[in-house]
Amino acid sequence: MSRSHPVFDHVIKGAAVVDGTGAPAYIADVGIRDGRIAAIGTVTEEARTSEDARGLVLAPGFVDPHTHYDAQLFWDPYATPSLNHGVTTVAAGNCGFTLAPLKPEDADYTRRMMSKVEGMSLVALEEGAPWSWRGFGEYLDALEGRIAVNAGFMVGHCALRRYVMGADAVGGQPSAEQLAAIVGLLHEAMDAGAWGFSTTQSSTHSDGDGQPVASRHARPEELLALSRAVGEHEGTQIEAIVAGCLDQFSDAEIDLFVEMSAVAGRPLNWNVLTVDAAVPERVPRQLFASERARKAGGRVVALTMPILTPMNMSLGTFCALNLIPGWGPILSLPVPERIATLREPGVRAQMLLRANSKEAGVFRRLANFGRYVIGDTYSEANEGLTGRVVKDIAAERGQEPFECLVEICAADELRTVLWPMPSDNDPASWALRAETWQHEDVLLGGSDAGAHLDRMCGAPYTTRFIGDCLRGRKLVGLEQAVKMLTDDPARLFGLRERGQVREGWHADLVLFDPERIDAGKATLVHDLPGDSPRLDSKAIGVTAVWVNGVEAIRGDVVSGSVPGRVLRSGRDTRTVSTR
């Protein structure tokens, strides 16, 4: 063979291959050619480039099953920081929220809704995306050839309803003709490659006007008609959110999930399953939906996070505190009025009562204000408080913790950044997580990457989890941990020839140092369009990431290549049957 035609584009030599199947690691060379894994074993043939990977682990690229990168990919084709942390495939278009299909006159409404419900910067949405599409296929085409990760997209119920019903989508019911048109649009989107259908019925999801988002007005018959349509296309799925996802499902919600999955004959996934030893009844209740679905010929899969995602709060901007029953109206007041109201002891007592009530559900975890850590501060009065725990400051000042927290925030005109310390970081909760992960209908994921950018940073769950498995709690072994981040989600979505290090499969790969792999702590950076802020986290110990055989990351720096593909249902996914 002539020297001008090397056999391989790149060879990774002597890595410990953890192939994604759960099989024991083995030492091998891996040769990449034309975007595929062309050889595994001892590779002696020529290659354009090669590297010595002794002491490093080579795994399939991670698959993140729940992201909101629908807009960000236009201004950040690298889906940072997910790609930095080894994620090569993302599933987006979740929770009923997509940017297509779209009528031009609805672009402003859609941007404001995404800004409110998914915590995306409105300026970034306005300036960072072209908004040049109508149909879902045109939206996918607008991303084709310009992204560095592989991305698949569900089509969102809110967009479908808005396109057909206009402003009546909020509050209205579709006529028979309108429902047929909504279902027709979904068929069109799936013909173009949408991965399926996503919807939300969650009481926490409101649009830019503060009204319940469009999909929350849909009745079960509408949801079932759309689910039935999903079953007519190859390689499709359903993703759905209901109010009970936050705590415990009602009987009606379980019935709905089971029926949607069964009529489609497709898996339905939801997020996020919160595991907390202090609420032992939650996991069995949430997984009862999965047991019921299997009996009915469906499959309901719960996504759960294998790390505790740090999430910041503030009394000045919309965050999870606004979702505590009774808190929203107070935290929506103009700032001076809000401060005056929060300073009233009676108001605070009432707020604490509501925050600790049964109706607060999972938000009860936010009610222990003594456990909050003070983040960034903005006034002389708060000098030196950053990094301190509220209960310690309150004890010094002779105040109740919530009163103390309000006074600190008031001095900053409510701009103070607050970090609640998780209540479910105890050994019993971690033991319960390890047990829950064994369930056949539990999948790791729920990062929400691309959303809530200035509040939380879920994207690095991959590296943090593997670091924890190797050097921390060691709840599962390395091979199993990699399988849970690669082949398991790839199989749920029916990804064709992705999710394993296997000859002939796509070369989506991550090379990392097992001694060092981890995620740096989340820090606020101003790098979005319009200098808007977001939380970022450095990848530690990730040597390189390849997407479709092309190096996309080396040493936590993007390469400039955009080798990712828009993964389309049917062509790039196969049907995962529930029967």
C-alpha positions in Angstrom: 0.0 0.0 0.0 1.4 3.4 -0.9 2.5 5.7 1.9 0.2 8.5 0.6 -2.8 6.4 1.7 -2.4 5.5 5.4 -4.6 2.7 6.6 -6.0 4.7 9.6 -6.8 8.3 10.2 -5.7 8.0 13.9 -4.6 5.2 16.2 -5.0 5.3 20.0 -2.4 2.9 21.3 -2.4 0.8 24.5 -5.5 2.2 26.1 -7.6 0.3 28.7 -10.7 -0.2 26.6 -14.0 0.0 28.6 -16.3 -0.9 25.7 -19.7 0.1 27.1 -21.1 -3.4 27.4 -20.1 -3.9 31.0 -17.4 -6.4 30.0 -14.1 -6.1 31.8 -11.6 -3.5 30.6 -8.8 -4.8 28.3 -5.7 -3.2 26.8 -5.8 -2.6 23.0 -5.0 -0.3 20.2 -8.0 1.3 18.5 -7.8 2.5 14.9 -10.2 5.1 13.4 -10.9 5.4 9.7 -13.6 7.4 7.9 -15.5 8.2 11.1 -15.7 4.6 12.2 -13.8 2.3 14.6 -11.9 0.3 12.0 -9.7 -2.0 14.2 -9.4 -3.0 17.8 -6.4 -5.1 18.9 -2.8 -4.8 18.0 -2.6 -2.2 15.2 0.7 -2.1 13.3 -0.5 -0.5 10.0 0.3 3.1 9.1 -1.8 5.9 10.4 -1.9 9.6 9.7 -1.6 10.3 13.4 -1.3 8.2 16.5 -1.0 8.7 20.3 0.3 6.7 23.2 -2.6 6.1 25.6 -1.0 3.8 28.1 -2.5 4.3 31.6 -5.6 6.0 30.1 -9.1 4.6 29.7 -10.9 4.7 26.3 -14.7 4.6 26.5 -17.6 5.2 24.1 -18.7 8.8 24.1 -21.4 9.5 26.8 -25.0 9.9 25.8 -27.0 12.6 27.7 -30.7 11.6 27.5 -32.2 14.9 28.7 -30.9 18.3 27.5 -32.3 21.6 26.3 -29.6 22.5 23.7 -32.2 23.4 21.1 -31.1 27.1 21.0 -27.6 27.0 22.4 -26.3 24.9 19.5 -26.7 27.9 17.2 -24.2 30.0 19.1 -22.2 27.2 20.7 -21.9 24.2 18.3 -19.8 22.4 21.0 -22.7 22.1 23.5 -20.3 23.2 26.2 -19.7 22.1 28.8 -21.2 18.7 27.9 -18.8 17.9 25.1 -15.8 18.8 27.4 -17.1 16.2 29.8 -17.2 13.4 27.2 -20.8 13.7 26.0 -20.9 13.0 22.2 -24.7 12.6 21.8 -27.4 14.7 23.3 -31.2 14.3 23.3 -33.0 17.6 23.1 -36.5 19.0 22.5 -37.6 17.7 25.9 -40.5 18.7 28.2 -42.8 19.9 25.4 -40.5 22.9 24.5 -39.0 23.2 21.0 -38.2 26.1 18.7 -40.2 24.4 15.8 -42.6 24.2 14.2 -42.9 28.0 14.3 -44.8 30.7 12.6 -42.8 33.9 12.3 -45.3 35.9 14.4 -44.9 33.4 17.3 -41.1 33.7 17.6 -41.2 36.4 20.3 -43.7 34.4 22.4 -41.6 31.3 22.0 -38.4 33.1 23.1 -40.1 34.6 26.2 -41.5 31.2 27.1 -38.1 29.5 26.8 -36.5 32.2 28.8 -39.0 31.8 31.6 -39.5 28.1 31.7 -36.0 26.9 30.9 -34.0 29.8 32.4 -32.4 30.7 29.1 -31.1 34.2 28.5 -33.6 36.2 26.5 -30.9 38.3 24.8 -29.0 35.1 23.9 -32.2 33.6 22.4 -32.8 36.8 20.4 -29.3 37.4 19.2 -27.9 33.9 19.1 -30.3 31.9 16.8 -31.5 32.7 13.3 -35.2 31.9 13.8 -35.4 31.3 10.0 -37.4 28.1 10.0 -41.1 27.2 10.0 -41.3 23.4 9.8 -39.5 21.0 12.1 -37.4 19.7 9.2 -36.2 23.2 8.4 -35.1 23.6 12.0 -33.1 20.4 11.8 -31.6 21.4 8.5 -30.5 24.7 10.0 -28.3 22.8 12.4 -27.0 20.2 10.0 -23.3 20.4 9.3 -22.6 23.0 11.9 -22.6 21.2 15.3 -19.8 19.3 17.0 -22.0 16.9 18.9 -24.5 14.4 17.6 -28.0 15.7 18.5 -31.5 14.2 18.3 -34.6 16.2 18.9 -38.1 15.4 20.2 -40.9 17.7 18.9 -42.5 19.7 21.6 -46.2 19.7 22.3 -46.3 23.5 23.1 -44.9 24.3 19.6 -47.4 22.0 17.9 -50.4 23.5 19.8 -49.2 27.1 19.2 -48.7 26.6 15.5 -52.2 25.3 15.0 -54.2 27.2 17.6 -52.3 30.5 18.0 -53.0 32.3 21.2 -55.9 29.9 22.0 -53.2 27.2 22.6 -53.1 28.6 26.1 -56.4 28.0 27.8 -58.2 26.5 24.8 -59.2 23.0 23.5 -58.6 22.1 19.9 -61.6 21.4 17.6 -61.6 18.1 15.8 -60.0 19.8 12.8 -57.4 21.4 14.9 -56.5 18.2 16.7 -56.1 16.5 13.3 -53.8 19.4 12.2 -51.7 19.0 15.4 -51.3 15.3 14.9 -50.5 15.9 11.2 -47.8 18.3 12.2 -46.3 15.7 14.5 -46.3 13.2 11.7 -44.5 15.7 9.5 -41.9 16.4 12.2 -41.2 12.7 12.6 -41.0 12.2 8.8 -38.3 14.8 8.9 -36.4 13.0 11.7 -37.9 14.1 15.0 -37.2 11.4 17.7 -40.8 11.5 18.9 -43.1 13.6 21.0 -42.5 15.5 24.3 -45.0 17.2 26.6 -45.4 18.7 30.0 -48.3 18.8 32.4 -46.2 20.1 35.2 -47.7 22.8 37.5 -44.3 24.5 37.6 -44.2 25.3 33.8 -45.5 28.8 32.9 -44.9 30.9 29.8 -43.5 34.4 29.6 -46.9 35.9 30.6 -47.0 33.7 33.7 -49.8 31.5 32.2 -49.6 27.7 32.2 -47.8 26.6 29.0 -49.9 25.4 26.1 -49.4 21.6 26.7 -50.8 21.9 30.2 -54.2 22.6 28.8 -54.3 19.3 26.8 -56.7 16.6 27.9 -55.8 12.9 27.9 -57.5 12.2 24.6 -55.3 14.8 22.9 -52.2 13.2 24.5 -53.2 9.8 23.5 -53.9 10.8 19.9 -50.4 12.2 19.7 -48.9 9.1 21.4 -50.7 6.9 18.8 -49.0 8.9 16.0 -45.6 8.3 17.6 -46.1 4.5 17.2 -46.5 4.9 13.4 -42.9 6.0 12.9 -39.6 4.0 13.2 -37.2 4.8 16.0 -39.4 7.1 18.0 -40.0 7.8 21.7 -42.1 9.8 24.1 -40.8 12.1 26.9 -43.3 13.5 29.3 -43.4 15.6 32.5 -46.3 15.7 35.0 -46.6 17.5 38.4 -45.9 14.2 40.2 -42.4 13.9 38.7 -41.3 16.3 41.4 -42.5 14.2 44.3 -45.0 11.3 43.9 -47.3 10.5 41.0 -51.1 10.6 41.4 -53.1 7.6 40.2 -54.3 9.6 37.2 -50.7 10.5 36.2 -49.7 6.9 36.4 -52.7 5.9 34.2 -51.7 8.6 31.7 -48.1 7.5 31.4 -49.0 3.9 31.1 -51.7 4.5 28.4 -49.4 6.9 26.4 -46.6 4.4 26.3 -48.9 1.4 25.6 -50.9 3.0 22.7 -47.6 4.1 21.1 -45.8 0.8 21.8 -42.8 3.0 22.6 -40.8 3.8 25.7 -41.8 6.9 27.6 -39.1 8.6 29.8 -39.6 11.2 32.5 -37.4 13.1 34.9 -36.2 13.4 37.4 -36.5 10.7 40.1 -35.3 12.3 43.3 -33.8 9.7 45.7 -33.9 10.7 49.3 -33.7 8.3 52.3 -35.8 10.8 54.3 -38.7 10.0 51.9 -38.5 6.2 51.5 -41.9 5.9 50.0 -41.0 8.0 46.9 -39.0 5.6 44.9 -41.4 2.6 45.1 -44.3 4.9 44.2 -42.5 6.4 41.2 -41.4 3.0 39.9 -44.9 1.6 40.3 -45.6 3.5 37.0 -42.9 1.3 35.3 -44.3 -1.9 36.7 -47.9 -1.0 35.6 -46.6 -0.1 32.1 -44.8 -3.4 31.6 -48.1 -5.3 32.4 -50.0 -3.1 30.0 -47.5 -3.5 27.1 -45.7 -0.2 27.6 -42.5 0.9 29.2 -42.0 3.9 31.5 -38.4 4.8 32.2 -37.3 7.1 35.1 -34.2 9.3 34.7 -32.2 10.0 37.8 -29.0 11.9 38.4 -26.0 10.0 39.9 -24.6 13.2 41.5 -26.0 16.1 43.5 -26.3 19.0 41.1 -25.4 22.2 42.8 -28.1 24.8 42.2 -28.0 28.4 43.3 -30.9 30.5 44.4 -31.6 34.2 44.8 -34.5 36.2 46.3 -34.0 38.7 43.4 -34.5 36.6 40.3 -36.8 33.7 39.3 -35.6 30.4 40.7 -36.9 27.2 42.4 -37.9 29.3 45.5 -40.6 30.9 43.3 -42.1 27.4 42.8 -42.8 26.9 46.6 -46.6 27.2 47.1 -47.5 30.7 48.1 -43.9 32.1 47.4 -44.3 33.1 43.8 -46.5 36.2 44.3 -44.2 37.6 47.1 -41.0 37.0 45.1 -42.6 38.6 42.0 -43.2 42.0 43.8 -41.0 45.0 42.8 -37.7 44.8 44.7 -38.3 47.6 47.3 -41.8 46.2 48.1 -40.4 42.6 48.1 -37.8 43.6 50.7 -40.4 45.3 52.9 -42.7 42.3 52.7 -40.0 39.8 53.4 -39.0 41.8 56.5 -42.5 41.2 58.1 -42.2 38.4 60.7 -45.7 37.3 60.0 -45.1 36.9 56.3 -41.9 35.0 56.9 -43.6 32.7 59.3 -46.4 32.0 56.8 -43.8 31.4 54.0 -41.9 28.9 56.2 -45.1 27.1 57.0 -45.9 26.7 53.3 -42.4 25.7 52.4 -42.5 22.8 55.0 -46.0 21.7 54.1 -46.9 18.5 52.2 -48.1 20.4 49.2 -44.5 21.8 48.7 -43.5 18.3 47.7 -39.9 18.0 46.7 -39.4 21.8 47.3 -39.5 21.0 51.1 -35.8 20.3 50.6 -35.2 24.0 50.1 -36.8 25.1 53.4 -33.9 24.6 55.7 -32.4 28.1 55.4 -29.8 27.6 58.1 -28.1 25.1 55.7 -27.7 27.7 52.9 -24.2 28.9 52.0 -23.8 32.5 51.0 -22.3 32.9 47.4 -21.5 36.2 45.7 -22.4 39.3 47.6 -22.6 42.9 46.4 -22.4 45.3 49.3 -20.0 46.5 52.0 -22.4 45.2 54.7 -21.9 41.7 53.4 -18.1 41.8 53.1 -16.6 38.5 54.2 -19.8 36.5 54.2 -19.1 34.6 50.9 -18.7 30.8 51.6 -20.2 31.0 55.1 -23.2 29.0 56.3 -26.3 31.0 57.3 -26.9 29.2 60.6 -23.5 30.3 61.8 -24.1 33.9 60.8 -27.6 33.8 62.4 -26.2 32.5 65.7 -23.7 35.3 65.8 -26.5 37.9 65.1 -29.1 36.3 67.4 -31.5 35.9 64.5 -33.6 33.1 63.1 -31.9 31.6 60.0 -34.6 32.8 57.5 -34.7 36.3 59.0 -30.8 36.4 58.8 -30.9 35.3 55.2 -33.5 38.0 54.3 -31.3 40.7 55.9 -28.2 39.6 54.1 -30.1 39.6 50.8 -31.7 43.0 51.5 -28.3 44.6 51.9 -27.5 43.5 48.4 -30.9 44.6 47.0 -31.7 40.8 46.7 -28.8 40.1 44.3 -27.0 37.8 46.8 -26.3 34.3 45.4 -27.4 31.5 47.7 -26.3 27.9 47.6 -28.6 25.5 49.5 -26.7 22.5 50.9 -28.4 19.3 49.8 -30.3 17.4 52.5 -29.9 14.1 50.7 -26.1 13.7 50.9 -26.3 11.1 53.7 -25.0 7.5 53.4 -28.5 6.1 53.5 -29.5 8.2 50.5 -26.4 7.1 48.5 -27.1 3.4 49.4 -30.7 3.9 48.2 -29.4 5.5 44.9 -27.1 2.6 44.2 -30.0 0.2 44.7 -32.4 2.2 42.6 -29.9 2.3 39.7 -30.2 -1.5 39.4 -33.8 -1.3 38.3 -34.4 -2.1 34.7 -36.5 1.0 34.1 -34.1 3.5 35.8 -31.6 5.4 33.6 -28.9 7.9 34.5 -29.6 11.4 33.2 -31.7 14.5 33.7 -28.8 17.0 33.4 -31.1 19.7 31.8 -27.9 20.9 30.1 -28.5 24.0 28.1 -31.3 25.2 30.5 -31.3 27.1 33.8 -27.8 28.3 32.7 -27.2 30.7 35.6 -28.8 28.6 38.2 -27.4 25.1 37.8 -24.8 23.1 35.9 -25.9 19.5 35.4 -23.8 18.8 32.3 -20.7 17.5 34.1 -22.5 14.6 35.8 -20.6 12.2 33.6 -17.1 12.9 34.7 -18.1 13.6 38.3 -19.9 10.2 38.5 -17.0 8.3 37.0 -14.6 10.1 39.4 -16.8 9.1 42.3 -17.0 5.5 41.1 -13.2 5.3 40.8 -12.0 7.3 43.8 -15.0 8.3 45.9 -18.0 6.3 47.1 -17.3 3.5 44.6 -21.0 2.6 44.4 -20.5 0.8 41.0 -17.4 -0.4 39.2 -15.9 1.5 36.3 -17.2 -0.9 33.6 -20.7 -0.7 34.9 -20.5 3.1 35.3 -19.4 3.5 31.7 -22.2 1.2 30.5 -24.8 3.3 32.4 -23.6 6.5 30.6 -23.2 5.0 27.1 -24.8 1.8 26.0 -27.8 2.0 28.4 -29.1 5.4 27.0 -28.1 4.5 23.5 -30.2 1.3 23.7 -33.2 3.3 25.1 -33.2 5.6 22.1 -32.4 2.8 19.7 -29.2 4.6 18.4 -27.8 2.7 15.5 -24.1 1.7 16.0 -23.4 4.1 18.8 -22.8 3.5 22.5 -20.1 0.9 22.4 -16.4 0.7 21.4 -17.0 -1.9 18.6 -15.5 -2.5 15.2 -17.5 -0.9 12.4 -19.4 1.4 14.8 -19.2 5.2 14.8 -16.1 6.5 16.4 -17.7 8.5 19.3 -15.0 8.1 21.9 -13.6 9.6 25.1 -10.1 9.1 26.4 -9.5 9.9 30.1 -7.1 9.5 33.0 -8.7 7.3 35.7 -6.5 8.9 38.4 -7.8 12.4 37.7 -11.2 12.3 35.9 -13.6 14.7 37.6 -15.5 18.0 37.2 -14.3 21.3 38.5 -16.6 23.4 40.6 -19.3 25.4 38.9 -18.3 29.0 38.3 -20.2 31.9 36.7 -18.9 33.1 33.3 -20.3 35.8 31.0 -19.8 34.2 27.6 -23.3 34.0 26.1 -24.6 36.3 23.4 -25.2 39.7 25.0 -22.6 38.8 27.8 -25.3 36.9 29.6 -24.1 34.8 32.5 -24.0 31.0 32.9 -22.5 28.4 35.1 -19.6 26.5 33.7 -17.5 23.6 35.0 -14.0 22.5 33.7 -13.5 18.9 32.8 -10.6 17.4 34.7 -8.6 14.4 33.4 -10.3 14.2 30.0 -7.5 13.8 27.4 -9.6 13.9 24.2 -13.1 13.5 22.8 -13.8 12.3 19.3 -17.2 12.6 17.5 -17.6 10.5 14.4 -13.9 9.9 14.3 -12.9 13.6 14.4 -11.1 15.1 17.4 -13.5 17.6 19.0 -11.8 18.3 22.3 -8.2 18.0 23.4 -7.3 18.9 27.0 -10.6 20.7 27.7 -10.2 22.9 24.6 -12.5 22.7 21.6 -10.7 21.8 18.3 -12.8 24.0 16.0 -14.1 21.0 14.0 -17.9 20.4 13.8 -18.1 16.7 13.1 -21.5 16.2 14.9 -24.6 15.0 13.1 -28.3 15.7 13.5 -29.5 12.2 14.3 -32.8 11.5 12.6 -35.4 8.9 13.7 -35.5 5.9 11.5 -32.3 6.6 9.7 -30.1 6.9 12.9 -32.4 5.2 15.4 -34.3 1.9 15.3 -37.6 1.1 17.0 -37.3 0.0 20.6 -40.3 -2.0 21.1 -42.1 -2.2 24.5 -43.5 -5.7 23.8 
